[in-house]
Amino acid sequence: MYVRKQHQWTDREEVFALIEAHALGERPAMARALALAGAAFLAVYGWRALRRARHAGGLQAVASGVGLGRGAALAQAAAFTLLNPHVYLDTVLLMGSIGAQQPQALRGWFVAGASCASLLWFGLLGFGARWLAPWFARPRAWQVLDALIGATMFVSGM
């Protein structure tokens, strides 16, 4: 499918990004409303994080010392991944719109780089969680993290 003569769009994400850019470009009031809604979301998210920072809480390990079985762990990982709306927002809208801006010859490299970065990030996140678990067993660590999240959300929403 050709959108313009000089550009051939092959991925569904690219088409969605084009439709979104066209719709927002044609409707500046809608773009402004979405920006304000995003800022409001970040403000509420930041406010909730700062509120959590005022109340101490900690990470509690399973008292019995028995972890999940392999099947249960994989099922939970699949559920957290596939039922998480941020996965689709990030991969389809954000990465799709950025990927659509790349020249056709570089799109494969963009996909490879984004995939490698994703594998690295989630691998480090998993191993980092195990390494940081003793630190997050302390309520003060959660207060610091929530305060940082709150400040970041407020700054991002400005």
Secondary structure as the mmCIF struct_conf table of DSSP 4:
data_model
#
loop_
_struct_conf.conf_type_id
_struct_conf.id
_struct_conf.beg_label_comp_id
_struct_conf.beg_label_asym_id
_struct_conf.beg_label_seq_id
_struct_conf.end_label_comp_id
_struct_conf.end_label_asym_id
_struct_conf.end_label_seq_id
STRN STRN1 TYR A 2 ARG A 4
TURN_TY1_P TURN_TY1_P1 LYS A 5 GLN A 6
STRN STRN2 HIS A 7 GLN A 8
BEND BEND1 ASP A 11 ASP A 11
HELX_RH_AL_P HELX_RH_AL_P1 ARG A 12 GLU A 26
HELX_RH_AL_P HELX_RH_AL_P2 PRO A 28 ARG A 54
BEND BEND2 HIS A 55 HIS A 55
TURN_TY1_P TURN_TY1_P2 ALA A 63 SER A 64
HELX_RH_AL_P HELX_RH_AL_P3 ARG A 70 LEU A 82
TURN_TY1_P TURN_TY1_P3 LEU A 83 LEU A 83
HELX_RH_AL_P HELX_RH_AL_P4 PRO A 85 TYR A 88
HELX_RH_PI_P HELX_RH_PI_P1 LEU A 89 LEU A 94
HELX_RH_AL_P HELX_RH_AL_P5 MET A 95 ALA A 100
TURN_TY1_P TURN_TY1_P4 GLN A 101 GLN A 101
BEND BEND3 GLN A 102 GLN A 102
HELX_RH_3T_P HELX_RH_3T_P1 GLN A 104 LEU A 106
HELX_RH_AL_P HELX_RH_AL_P6 ARG A 107 PHE A 136
TURN_TY1_P TURN_TY1_P5 ALA A 137 ALA A 137
BEND BEND4 ARG A 138 ARG A 138
HELX_RH_AL_P HELX_RH_AL_P7 PRO A 139 GLY A 157
#
